Amino acid sequence: ACLLVHLGMTGSLVVHGVQAPKYKSFAIDTTAWPPRFTKLELVCSDGNGRTASLAYTDPRRFGKVLLRLIADPTAVEPIAALAADALDPPPLTTFISLLGRLSAPVKAVLLDQNKLVCGVGNWVADECLYQASLAPSAPASSLSEAQVVALRNAILDICRHACECNADSERFPSTWLFHYRWAGMTTGSIDSPIGRIHFDTVGGRTTAFLPSKQRKGERPPIALVSTRKRPRTKHACARPSVKQQHEEGKPGEHQVVERAAAARVVKRQEPSRRAANPEQGERRSTRRKACQKDREEPQ
């Protein structure tokens, strides 16, 4: 059996009696056990009376817990669909090849856990691109070999350092973009000790970057493949065009309209029944006047 835990945005695993991890946007209160927002608690025993408790907490409930009763859970989804771990990325040649086939913005590629590497979230992606001097919106296929090398090295350095610090942001280097990106902005820009930080949306996420230091790709991107739907093939019984009807000797739409207009003209030119038979018209008029006179005379 295997227990798979996806922490989501605010999930955390806490061991009873061990200091909880420190995060930027929230803290885990372990003064009471189990902690607040605990969704799952596991109590483990070594068979000699000693126990240990593990709690999974998640205030926003974006995480997932899956139980797999199979010998190799890595052989099936969701793990089988993931790209290589960010701490163990593909070789450089594979890295270059993967990016060279993708026209999406490089940040969107980093956020896609199935494309290049898995384990890179929003702030990590921004930090990697800042450290590699790459614009987040640059098409992945536009990166030169030197830029790909810089990106791969940045991913390794940042993820390793964050793990060594146990995600304690106070121990991150002061030169990191991380310390200045939390302005609560989705557009616009702010001044910071490292330069003017701009905010935009790339890959569906708020993105912080420095245009003065982050550059576009150094080679032309691959051509985008059109996603437009092909025009529908005309059905065999579809109405032919006016040109086809003309070529086949059949009356086209313009001919039908002309004939209908001519018929209306002819109809207007035809004499009325009264004009064609004046005697019959006079008899009808006399009868109508007699009936009207009878109705007007008092009884």
Backbone bond lengths (Angstrom), bond angles and torsions (degrees), N, CA, C in turn:
res aa  C-N    CA-C-N  psi(-1)  N-CA   C-N-CA  omega(-1)  CA-C   N-CA-C  phi
1 A - - - 1.464 - - 1.521 109.76 -
2 C 1.307 114.13 149.99 1.469 120.06 -179.11 1.523 108.57 -142.49
3 L 1.331 116.01 136.94 1.450 121.64 178.73 1.531 107.91 -107.69
4 L 1.325 115.91 118.97 1.466 121.59 179.27 1.518 108.93 -102.25
5 V 1.329 116.62 130.87 1.464 121.63 -178.09 1.524 108.75 -125.20
6 H 1.335 115.88 122.24 1.459 122.08 172.52 1.518 106.62 -106.63
7 L 1.325 117.31 117.57 1.461 121.20 -171.25 1.519 113.44 -74.79
8 G 1.331 118.26 -18.71 1.462 118.82 -176.69 1.516 110.65 65.63
9 M 1.331 117.14 -146.84 1.468 120.74 -177.92 1.525 112.95 -88.42
10 T 1.337 118.08 -31.45 1.470 120.40 -174.14 1.517 112.62 -128.11
11 G 1.311 116.94 14.75 1.466 119.28 -179.95 1.515 111.95 -78.41
12 S 1.344 116.29 154.23 1.458 120.86 179.99 1.523 109.65 -157.63
13 L 1.326 115.88 147.96 1.466 122.38 173.88 1.521 108.30 -106.89
14 V 1.330 116.16 126.65 1.463 121.60 -175.64 1.530 108.91 -125.34
15 V 1.332 116.11 131.44 1.470 121.70 176.79 1.525 108.09 -98.85
16 H 1.314 115.85 132.54 1.466 121.12 -179.06 1.523 109.73 -61.04
17 G 1.348 115.26 124.61 1.455 120.21 179.29 1.508 114.46 92.00
18 V 1.321 117.53 -3.61 1.467 122.24 179.55 1.526 108.35 -114.22
19 Q 1.341 116.38 138.90 1.458 120.26 -178.15 1.525 110.47 -57.88
20 A 1.315 115.74 133.33 1.465 121.26 -178.31 1.528 110.52 -74.67
21 P 1.316 116.86 153.73 1.475 119.66 176.42 1.524 110.96 -62.76
22 K 1.324 116.09 154.37 1.460 121.84 177.83 1.520 108.50 -106.14
23 Y 1.325 115.51 133.19 1.456 120.92 -179.43 1.524 109.54 -123.01
24 K 1.325 114.98 162.62 1.465 120.32 -176.90 1.517 112.17 -69.83
25 S 1.351 117.13 -44.21 1.463 119.88 -169.28 1.528 114.67 -101.14
26 F 1.314 118.25 -8.82 1.466 118.27 179.21 1.530 109.40 -157.15
27 A 1.328 114.36 161.37 1.464 121.16 179.65 1.523 109.33 -125.11
28 I 1.320 115.67 153.10 1.464 121.45 -179.32 1.531 107.95 -106.18
29 D 1.306 116.28 120.59 1.461 121.95 -179.14 1.526 109.13 -89.21
30 T 1.326 116.02 111.75 1.472 120.65 -178.65 1.532 111.71 -106.20
31 T 1.345 117.33 16.01 1.468 119.34 178.32 1.525 110.82 -66.81
32 A 1.339 115.44 -27.67 1.470 120.33 175.12 1.524 108.04 -116.84
33 W 1.336 114.73 149.04 1.468 119.02 178.51 1.528 110.00 -125.51
34 P 1.337 118.21 134.90 1.466 126.16 -5.68 1.521 111.93 -69.09
35 P 1.334 118.01 156.59 1.462 120.90 -177.36 1.528 111.42 -63.71
36 R 1.309 115.83 164.49 1.452 121.52 175.78 1.538 109.74 -62.63
37 F 1.306 115.99 148.01 1.468 124.83 -179.17 1.530 112.58 67.99
38 T 1.321 117.29 20.65 1.468 119.43 176.10 1.521 109.94 -69.39
39 K 1.332 116.95 128.99 1.460 122.88 178.53 1.527 111.58 -106.00
40 L 1.319 116.14 -21.72 1.465 120.26 -179.45 1.524 109.08 -153.60
41 E 1.326 117.11 135.26 1.465 121.91 175.29 1.521 109.06 -127.29
42 L 1.309 115.28 129.54 1.463 121.92 177.66 1.523 108.95 -113.36
43 V 1.320 116.35 130.11 1.465 121.71 176.77 1.521 106.98 -112.82
44 C 1.329 115.75 116.98 1.467 121.97 -176.14 1.529 109.48 -108.88
45 S 1.340 115.82 146.32 1.459 121.45 -179.54 1.526 109.26 -131.35
46 D 1.338 115.33 145.94 1.472 119.52 177.73 1.524 112.70 -94.46
47 G 1.335 116.47 3.95 1.461 120.71 179.26 1.513 114.26 87.82
48 N 1.336 117.33 -7.54 1.469 121.42 -179.90 1.528 111.59 -111.31
49 G 1.309 116.06 19.16 1.457 119.89 178.41 1.508 114.20 92.53
50 R 1.330 117.84 -6.55 1.452 119.85 179.23 1.534 109.12 -93.01
51 T 1.331 116.16 135.90 1.469 121.16 -177.18 1.530 110.11 -128.70
52 A 1.300 114.04 160.12 1.468 121.59 175.13 1.518 107.93 -142.62
53 S 1.322 115.96 141.34 1.467 120.92 -177.69 1.522 109.85 -115.05
54 L 1.325 113.84 136.09 1.467 121.43 177.78 1.521 107.90 -123.15
55 A 1.324 116.82 128.48 1.465 121.49 -179.42 1.525 109.82 -117.21
56 Y 1.325 114.83 138.17 1.465 120.74 172.67 1.517 107.38 -105.28
57 T 1.342 116.62 116.30 1.461 121.89 179.90 1.528 109.52 -111.48
58 D 1.327 115.49 146.37 1.470 119.62 -178.68 1.532 109.23 -158.93
59 P 1.344 117.88 93.11 1.472 120.22 -178.16 1.530 113.58 -58.72
60 R 1.324 118.42 -40.81 1.465 120.50 -175.16 1.529 112.93 -95.83
61 R 1.283 117.56 -6.09 1.473 123.88 173.48 1.536 112.76 58.86
62 F 1.331 116.15 42.75 1.457 120.49 175.13 1.529 111.73 -93.53
63 G 1.313 117.25 -12.46 1.463 121.15 -176.14 1.517 112.61 -81.38
64 K 1.338 114.53 176.12 1.465 120.92 -179.95 1.524 109.50 -140.79
65 V 1.327 115.90 147.82 1.460 122.56 174.47 1.522 107.77 -126.65
66 L 1.332 116.37 121.50 1.462 121.31 -177.67 1.523 109.62 -122.24
67 L 1.319 116.58 136.39 1.465 122.59 176.14 1.522 108.09 -105.85
68 R 1.341 116.44 123.11 1.457 121.36 -179.26 1.529 109.18 -116.57
69 L 1.329 115.19 117.76 1.470 120.99 -179.94 1.532 109.69 -99.28
70 I 1.336 115.55 57.19 1.456 121.24 179.59 1.525 108.66 -134.25
71 A 1.325 115.21 162.18 1.462 120.05 -175.96 1.523 112.26 -68.91
72 D 1.329 117.09 -40.97 1.458 120.61 -176.69 1.523 109.68 -129.23
73 P 1.334 118.96 90.23 1.471 121.08 -179.04 1.520 113.37 -67.53
74 T 1.338 117.39 -16.47 1.463 119.29 -179.99 1.530 111.90 -76.27
75 A 1.337 117.06 -11.09 1.466 120.39 -177.34 1.527 112.38 -87.14
76 V 1.329 117.38 -8.24 1.462 120.80 -178.21 1.529 108.61 -126.93
77 E 1.322 115.71 164.61 1.457 120.01 177.71 1.527 110.51 -69.53
78 P 1.324 117.77 149.28 1.461 126.55 13.02 1.525 115.33 -87.31
79 I 1.363 118.09 -14.19 1.460 119.05 -175.32 1.521 111.58 -67.58
80 A 1.334 117.35 -38.29 1.458 120.30 -177.19 1.527 112.46 -62.92
81 A 1.343 117.25 -24.54 1.464 120.58 -178.53 1.524 112.87 -84.88
82 L 1.336 117.52 -9.26 1.458 120.76 -176.92 1.526 111.36 -77.38
83 A 1.326 114.48 150.79 1.464 119.94 172.88 1.531 108.77 -76.83
84 A 1.315 116.58 -177.92 1.466 121.11 179.97 1.527 110.53 -63.78
85 D 1.334 115.70 152.11 1.460 120.45 178.67 1.524 110.23 -64.87
86 A 1.344 115.44 144.56 1.466 119.69 -178.72 1.522 112.29 -62.45
87 L 1.327 117.63 -25.68 1.464 121.02 177.42 1.522 112.18 -82.07
88 D 1.308 116.76 -9.90 1.463 121.73 177.98 1.529 108.73 -139.38
89 P 1.329 117.36 65.69 1.469 121.01 -174.04 1.521 111.67 -70.08
90 P 1.332 117.07 167.01 1.458 120.64 177.69 1.528 111.32 -62.75
91 P 1.333 118.08 160.82 1.471 120.35 175.20 1.519 110.66 -57.06
92 L 1.317 115.65 159.30 1.461 120.52 -175.97 1.522 112.30 -57.99
93 T 1.319 118.10 -41.34 1.469 120.06 -179.74 1.524 111.28 -61.65
94 T 1.336 116.92 -40.96 1.463 121.16 177.63 1.526 110.36 -67.84
95 F 1.316 115.96 -39.24 1.460 121.98 178.72 1.530 110.43 -58.91
96 I 1.321 115.54 -47.05 1.469 120.85 179.78 1.519 110.61 -63.63
97 S 1.333 116.17 -42.15 1.464 120.63 -178.45 1.527 111.49 -65.25
98 L 1.327 117.05 -42.47 1.468 120.85 -179.08 1.528 111.19 -63.75
99 L 1.324 116.75 -46.55 1.460 119.98 -179.01 1.523 111.43 -68.10
100 G 1.318 116.94 -33.41 1.454 120.74 -177.93 1.510 113.95 -67.16
101 R 1.334 117.54 -17.22 1.466 120.90 -179.25 1.523 113.12 -97.32
102 L 1.334 117.41 -0.76 1.461 121.13 -173.35 1.527 110.80 -112.57
103 S 1.318 116.10 129.44 1.466 120.87 179.67 1.527 112.42 -97.24
104 A 1.335 118.04 -5.94 1.466 121.16 -179.27 1.525 110.30 -69.24
105 P 1.351 117.86 159.66 1.476 120.00 175.30 1.524 110.51 -56.65
106 V 1.316 115.92 143.53 1.462 120.00 -174.65 1.530 111.24 -60.73
107 K 1.338 118.21 -32.79 1.471 118.18 177.92 1.523 111.41 -67.31
108 A 1.334 117.00 -40.01 1.464 119.94 177.96 1.526 110.34 -61.05
109 V 1.316 117.64 -35.84 1.473 121.46 178.17 1.527 109.96 -66.66
110 L 1.329 116.99 -41.79 1.468 119.94 179.47 1.533 111.81 -64.62
111 L 1.330 117.06 -34.51 1.471 120.56 -178.85 1.527 112.54 -77.05
112 D 1.315 117.20 -21.85 1.466 121.07 179.36 1.525 108.51 -77.65
113 Q 1.320 116.24 111.27 1.467 121.12 -174.47 1.526 113.77 -70.28
114 N 1.317 117.36 -7.57 1.473 120.78 -177.75 1.527 113.26 -107.72
115 K 1.328 117.90 -0.71 1.466 120.33 -173.12 1.530 112.97 -96.12
116 L 1.326 116.52 -65.10 1.466 121.81 -170.81 1.524 111.99 -110.78
117 V 1.329 115.81 -62.75 1.469 122.11 175.44 1.527 107.41 -141.48
118 C 1.304 116.58 160.94 1.467 120.47 174.95 1.523 108.89 -114.97
119 G 1.328 115.42 153.15 1.453 120.41 -179.48 1.511 113.76 104.03
120 V 1.337 116.85 0.43 1.469 120.91 178.84 1.527 108.13 -99.63
121 G 1.344 115.59 116.74 1.459 121.09 178.23 1.516 110.60 -99.20
122 N 1.326 116.30 -165.43 1.458 121.03 -171.23 1.525 112.32 -65.43
123 W 1.325 117.50 -54.06 1.465 118.09 -176.57 1.519 111.33 -69.22
124 V 1.329 117.66 -32.99 1.469 120.33 178.40 1.535 110.01 -65.55
125 A 1.344 116.23 -40.76 1.464 119.79 178.21 1.527 110.61 -62.03
126 D 1.338 116.96 -44.73 1.464 120.07 178.45 1.528 111.13 -61.24
127 E 1.320 115.69 -41.03 1.468 119.82 -178.77 1.524 111.32 -66.80
128 C 1.332 116.14 -42.74 1.466 120.12 179.76 1.528 110.94 -61.75
129 L 1.323 116.56 -43.25 1.460 120.19 -179.18 1.524 111.08 -68.90
130 Y 1.328 116.44 -35.80 1.464 119.33 176.84 1.529 110.77 -65.57
131 Q 1.328 116.34 -46.36 1.459 120.07 -179.36 1.529 111.71 -65.91
132 A 1.338 117.19 -29.69 1.466 121.08 179.92 1.528 111.84 -90.60
133 S 1.342 118.19 -0.74 1.471 123.85 179.78 1.522 112.01 59.74
134 L 1.332 116.50 43.98 1.462 121.88 -178.96 1.528 110.09 -118.13
135 A 1.325 116.13 136.61 1.461 121.23 175.97 1.523 109.15 -70.87
136 P 1.329 119.11 132.89 1.475 121.15 -178.43 1.515 113.81 -59.70
137 S 1.337 117.07 -30.87 1.462 120.48 -176.29 1.527 113.12 -86.33
138 A 1.314 118.17 -1.74 1.467 120.41 -178.99 1.523 110.17 -64.39
139 P 1.338 118.91 131.51 1.470 120.02 176.51 1.532 110.10 -58.21
140 A 1.313 116.52 137.80 1.468 120.49 -177.23 1.523 111.54 -57.70
141 S 1.319 116.67 -37.53 1.462 120.15 -177.06 1.522 113.00 -73.87
142 S 1.354 117.38 -9.00 1.468 119.76 -179.05 1.522 112.68 -88.61
143 L 1.332 118.01 -3.56 1.464 120.28 -177.91 1.522 110.41 -76.84
144 S 1.315 115.16 135.11 1.458 120.08 175.38 1.531 109.27 -75.75
145 E 1.321 115.37 171.14 1.473 119.23 -179.86 1.524 110.55 -62.23
146 A 1.331 117.36 -39.71 1.466 120.35 179.14 1.525 110.64 -64.52
147 Q 1.323 118.30 -38.13 1.462 121.32 178.80 1.530 111.08 -68.37
148 V 1.321 117.81 -37.21 1.462 120.95 177.69 1.527 109.88 -65.57
149 V 1.318 116.88 -40.88 1.468 120.37 177.46 1.527 110.08 -60.31
150 A 1.334 116.54 -44.86 1.464 120.53 179.80 1.526 111.05 -62.72
151 L 1.328 117.79 -39.88 1.464 120.89 179.48 1.523 111.37 -66.71
152 R 1.309 117.03 -44.67 1.470 120.13 179.85 1.525 110.84 -62.05
153 N 1.315 117.11 -42.83 1.470 120.53 178.94 1.527 111.02 -64.40
154 A 1.341 116.96 -38.77 1.462 120.53 -179.95 1.528 110.83 -65.17
155 I 1.330 116.87 -41.51 1.471 120.04 178.58 1.528 110.70 -59.69
156 L 1.333 116.40 -46.12 1.465 120.25 -179.75 1.528 111.60 -64.32
157 D 1.327 117.23 -47.16 1.468 120.71 -176.34 1.528 111.44 -64.40
158 I 1.309 117.75 -45.50 1.470 121.05 -175.88 1.525 110.93 -69.20
159 C 1.328 117.61 -44.68 1.471 119.98 -179.13 1.520 111.40 -66.86
160 R 1.331 118.01 -39.78 1.459 120.62 178.13 1.518 110.92 -64.73
161 H 1.341 116.88 -43.78 1.461 119.80 -178.57 1.527 110.70 -66.12
162 A 1.334 117.77 -40.81 1.466 120.54 179.13 1.520 111.14 -63.03
163 C 1.326 117.15 -37.96 1.476 120.16 178.64 1.526 110.99 -69.96
164 E 1.322 117.05 -39.39 1.462 120.08 178.56 1.528 111.34 -63.68
165 C 1.331 116.25 -31.61 1.470 120.94 178.24 1.525 112.18 -85.89
166 N 1.329 117.82 -0.44 1.465 122.57 -177.48 1.529 110.91 56.35
167 A 1.343 115.44 38.46 1.466 123.69 178.56 1.521 113.19 63.06
168 D 1.338 117.94 18.85 1.466 121.43 177.07 1.527 107.64 -81.86
169 S 1.332 117.08 102.92 1.456 120.84 -173.61 1.527 113.14 -65.03
170 E 1.321 117.78 -20.58 1.468 119.53 178.61 1.521 111.52 -67.20
171 R 1.310 116.37 -18.41 1.461 120.73 -179.76 1.530 112.08 -96.79
172 F 1.327 117.23 -0.25 1.466 119.94 176.97 1.534 109.48 -71.67
173 P 1.328 118.48 148.49 1.474 120.64 177.96 1.527 111.93 -57.72
174 S 1.314 116.78 143.95 1.464 121.51 -178.09 1.519 112.30 -68.63
175 T 1.323 117.10 -14.80 1.469 120.33 179.62 1.529 112.07 -84.31
176 W 1.312 117.63 -2.59 1.467 119.95 -178.10 1.532 110.07 -75.62
177 L 1.324 114.93 144.95 1.469 121.82 174.17 1.529 110.91 -61.73
178 F 1.311 117.23 -27.33 1.467 123.43 -177.20 1.529 112.28 -47.74
179 H 1.306 117.26 -41.81 1.468 121.11 -173.00 1.523 113.13 -71.31
180 Y 1.327 118.69 -14.56 1.454 120.68 -172.08 1.535 113.09 -123.45
181 R 1.324 116.97 1.61 1.469 119.72 -174.57 1.521 113.27 -88.46
182 W 1.317 118.81 -11.60 1.471 121.63 -173.16 1.530 110.46 -88.80
183 A 1.322 116.02 70.36 1.465 120.68 -178.02 1.518 112.19 -104.19
184 G 1.328 117.80 -0.47 1.460 120.46 -178.88 1.509 112.80 66.82
185 M 1.339 117.53 29.07 1.461 121.99 -177.35 1.524 109.98 -118.00
186 T 1.339 115.25 147.14 1.461 120.86 174.98 1.526 111.69 -111.24
187 T 1.325 116.55 -19.70 1.465 122.41 174.79 1.525 108.57 -140.23
188 G 1.332 115.56 169.85 1.453 119.63 179.16 1.516 111.44 91.57
189 S 1.325 116.06 -163.13 1.464 120.87 -177.34 1.520 110.03 -154.19
190 I 1.336 115.22 160.51 1.464 121.84 177.85 1.527 108.98 -140.03
191 D 1.314 115.27 158.01 1.466 120.80 173.77 1.525 109.50 -85.30
192 S 1.329 116.54 149.52 1.457 121.65 178.22 1.526 108.79 -151.98
193 P 1.321 117.88 165.74 1.474 119.90 178.43 1.531 113.77 -61.62
194 I 1.323 118.66 -20.92 1.463 119.90 -179.23 1.526 112.29 -98.37
195 G 1.341 117.57 -3.56 1.455 121.57 -179.35 1.519 110.93 133.61
196 R 1.302 116.19 -179.90 1.463 120.69 -178.78 1.523 109.50 -80.95
197 I 1.331 115.46 121.93 1.464 121.96 -177.08 1.522 109.01 -97.32
198 H 1.317 116.32 128.37 1.464 122.45 177.64 1.530 108.97 -105.12
199 F 1.340 114.93 153.24 1.463 120.51 -179.74 1.526 109.64 -124.87
200 D 1.311 114.56 137.60 1.460 120.80 179.17 1.524 107.29 -155.28
201 T 1.335 116.22 176.99 1.463 121.00 177.12 1.519 108.93 -109.70
202 V 1.329 116.14 120.21 1.466 122.32 178.47 1.528 107.76 -133.53
203 G 1.314 116.32 131.52 1.452 118.90 -178.70 1.519 113.01 65.16
204 G 1.350 116.23 25.02 1.459 120.39 179.56 1.513 114.41 79.25
205 R 1.331 119.08 5.29 1.469 121.73 -178.27 1.526 110.45 -127.49
206 T 1.336 115.07 150.43 1.460 120.04 175.00 1.524 109.61 -62.27
207 T 1.318 115.90 132.06 1.462 121.40 -172.61 1.513 110.31 -126.01
208 A 1.333 116.08 131.92 1.461 122.36 175.98 1.526 108.57 -108.49
209 F 1.325 116.68 132.87 1.464 119.85 -178.68 1.522 109.57 -157.12
210 L 1.331 116.00 164.64 1.456 122.99 179.16 1.528 108.55 -117.65
211 P 1.333 117.92 102.02 1.466 119.96 -179.80 1.518 113.26 -58.19
212 S 1.325 116.58 -26.99 1.464 119.40 -178.74 1.525 112.30 -70.13
213 K 1.335 117.51 -19.02 1.463 120.46 -176.23 1.524 113.64 -121.40
214 Q 1.333 117.15 -17.93 1.471 120.05 -176.31 1.520 109.62 -107.07
215 R 1.324 115.88 125.84 1.459 122.10 -171.68 1.523 112.11 -110.43
216 K 1.328 113.82 161.40 1.470 120.88 175.01 1.523 109.88 -73.72
217 G 1.344 115.24 176.58 1.455 119.94 178.17 1.518 111.65 -67.40
218 E 1.313 115.94 156.23 1.460 121.69 -175.03 1.520 113.12 -97.24
219 R 1.312 117.54 3.28 1.461 119.34 177.05 1.526 109.30 -138.03
220 P 1.339 117.65 159.83 1.465 119.65 -178.57 1.524 111.14 -64.00
221 P 1.337 117.56 137.22 1.470 120.27 177.53 1.518 111.23 -73.30
222 I 1.310 115.66 162.03 1.453 119.57 176.55 1.521 108.79 -69.92
223 A 1.321 115.60 155.74 1.459 120.16 -179.39 1.512 110.01 -68.38
224 L 1.323 115.62 139.85 1.462 120.87 177.70 1.519 109.97 -72.32
225 V 1.307 116.56 138.33 1.456 121.69 176.19 1.516 107.95 -85.19
226 S 1.322 116.28 126.84 1.458 120.63 -177.82 1.525 110.58 -66.22
227 T 1.330 114.84 135.24 1.465 120.52 178.17 1.515 111.71 -101.54
228 R 1.343 116.68 9.82 1.461 119.95 -179.62 1.518 110.19 -69.22
229 K 1.312 114.71 144.34 1.450 119.65 177.94 1.529 109.79 -74.88
230 R 1.319 114.93 142.83 1.458 119.27 177.63 1.523 109.55 -70.69
231 P 1.339 116.01 147.46 1.473 117.75 178.10 1.512 111.32 -62.82
232 R 1.310 115.77 144.54 1.455 120.39 -178.63 1.522 111.37 -65.47
233 T 1.324 115.98 140.94 1.457 120.71 176.40 1.514 108.97 -73.01
234 K 1.319 116.87 134.70 1.458 120.17 -177.35 1.515 110.62 -65.79
235 H 1.305 115.70 134.09 1.456 121.45 -179.95 1.525 109.92 -71.70
236 A 1.315 115.37 153.44 1.461 120.03 -177.09 1.521 111.95 -60.83
237 C 1.335 116.71 -31.56 1.457 119.88 -177.22 1.527 112.24 -97.91
238 A 1.332 116.53 12.26 1.463 118.96 179.07 1.524 110.03 -67.76
239 R 1.321 117.37 150.17 1.457 121.63 -177.29 1.521 109.65 -67.89
240 P 1.331 118.43 127.98 1.462 120.38 -179.13 1.518 111.22 -67.71
241 S 1.329 114.80 157.70 1.458 119.81 179.25 1.525 110.34 -73.05
242 V 1.343 115.36 170.01 1.463 120.49 179.65 1.517 110.20 -62.13
243 K 1.353 116.06 -38.89 1.461 119.77 -179.83 1.518 111.27 -63.41
244 Q 1.355 115.78 -43.95 1.462 119.42 179.02 1.517 111.04 -63.97
245 Q 1.328 116.70 -41.11 1.456 119.47 179.29 1.526 111.21 -63.84
246 H 1.332 115.67 -38.58 1.456 119.10 179.03 1.528 111.15 -65.13
247 E 1.368 114.89 -41.44 1.462 118.83 179.77 1.524 111.70 -66.40
248 E 1.340 116.22 -32.25 1.464 120.10 -178.74 1.519 112.38 -87.31
249 G 1.335 118.47 -0.02 1.459 121.53 179.55 1.503 113.71 79.58
250 K 1.335 117.64 13.51 1.465 121.17 179.66 1.517 109.01 -97.57
251 P 1.330 116.88 151.15 1.470 118.81 179.41 1.515 111.15 -67.06
252 G 1.328 115.97 125.96 1.455 120.12 177.73 1.512 110.84 -83.98
253 E 1.340 115.56 -178.90 1.462 120.24 -177.73 1.529 110.61 -62.60
254 H 1.353 117.27 -41.33 1.458 118.73 -178.95 1.527 111.37 -65.62
255 Q 1.361 116.40 -33.69 1.459 119.58 178.74 1.527 111.28 -69.48
256 V 1.322 115.34 -39.77 1.468 119.82 178.90 1.521 110.08 -61.91
257 V 1.355 116.39 -43.03 1.463 120.57 179.92 1.524 110.53 -63.75
258 E 1.338 116.54 -42.43 1.466 120.14 179.70 1.529 111.44 -62.45
259 R 1.329 116.16 -40.64 1.461 119.78 -179.55 1.527 111.27 -66.13
260 A 1.331 116.16 -40.10 1.469 119.75 179.64 1.529 110.48 -64.38
261 A 1.341 116.93 -40.41 1.464 119.94 178.76 1.525 110.98 -65.44
262 A 1.336 116.57 -40.27 1.464 120.24 179.11 1.526 110.89 -64.00
263 A 1.338 117.04 -37.43 1.459 120.78 179.80 1.528 110.89 -64.37
264 R 1.358 116.92 -37.44 1.455 120.07 179.26 1.535 110.56 -67.09
265 V 1.321 115.88 -37.73 1.467 119.43 178.57 1.524 110.66 -64.47
266 V 1.329 115.74 -44.10 1.467 120.54 179.49 1.518 110.49 -61.94
267 K 1.322 117.17 -40.19 1.460 121.37 -178.98 1.525 111.00 -63.76
268 R 1.353 115.76 -40.06 1.465 118.74 179.80 1.532 111.01 -67.71
269 Q 1.339 115.38 -29.43 1.458 119.34 -178.40 1.525 113.13 -80.58
270 E 1.337 118.54 -17.19 1.465 121.64 179.75 1.539 109.69 -69.17
271 P 1.359 118.87 138.54 1.479 120.81 179.14 1.525 111.09 -68.37
272 S 1.318 115.35 148.02 1.453 119.65 178.69 1.531 110.05 -72.35
273 R 1.338 115.78 168.05 1.470 119.47 -179.93 1.531 111.88 -61.61
274 R 1.359 115.12 -38.22 1.459 118.62 -178.98 1.532 110.27 -65.76
275 A 1.393 115.93 -39.78 1.462 118.17 179.45 1.518 111.53 -70.04
276 A 1.341 117.55 -33.17 1.464 120.83 -179.54 1.525 111.58 -72.84
277 N 1.376 119.67 -30.46 1.462 123.61 -178.22 1.528 107.88 -136.26
278 P 1.345 118.33 82.32 1.474 120.61 -174.49 1.509 113.41 -65.16
279 E 1.358 119.36 -34.11 1.472 120.85 -179.55 1.524 111.29 -62.95
280 Q 1.354 115.37 -43.76 1.476 119.10 179.58 1.524 110.23 -64.44
281 G 1.312 117.75 -35.60 1.456 120.99 179.23 1.514 111.50 -67.04
282 E 1.359 117.11 -38.68 1.463 119.52 179.41 1.518 111.25 -66.74
283 R 1.341 118.29 -39.44 1.476 120.61 178.81 1.523 111.01 -62.17
284 R 1.289 116.05 -41.85 1.479 119.07 179.36 1.517 110.31 -64.99
285 S 1.313 117.61 -39.30 1.461 120.07 -179.59 1.524 110.55 -66.44
286 T 1.372 118.49 -38.14 1.470 121.93 179.19 1.516 110.93 -65.16
287 R 1.329 116.36 -43.21 1.479 119.64 179.21 1.530 110.89 -64.03
288 R 1.293 116.85 -38.11 1.459 120.15 -178.80 1.528 110.65 -66.07
289 K 1.341 116.90 -39.83 1.463 120.44 179.64 1.520 111.42 -68.59
290 A 1.354 118.27 -36.99 1.470 121.85 178.89 1.518 111.01 -65.21
291 C 1.298 117.02 -41.37 1.472 120.58 179.22 1.523 110.37 -65.51
292 Q 1.301 117.41 -39.15 1.461 120.31 -179.92 1.530 110.45 -66.51
293 K 1.386 118.16 -37.06 1.452 121.78 179.36 1.514 111.60 -66.91
294 D 1.353 117.23 -38.66 1.474 121.47 178.32 1.532 109.81 -62.20
295 R 1.305 118.05 -38.86 1.475 120.13 -178.15 1.511 111.36 -70.33
296 E 1.333 116.83 -29.45 1.467 119.44 -178.21 1.501 113.96 -81.43
297 E 1.389 120.08 -26.08 1.466 122.33 -179.74 1.524 111.38 -71.46
298 P 1.365 116.05 136.77 1.498 118.31 -179.85 1.518 111.90 -69.58
299 Q 1.311 117.51 149.01 1.458 121.82 -178.85 1.527 109.34 -81.95
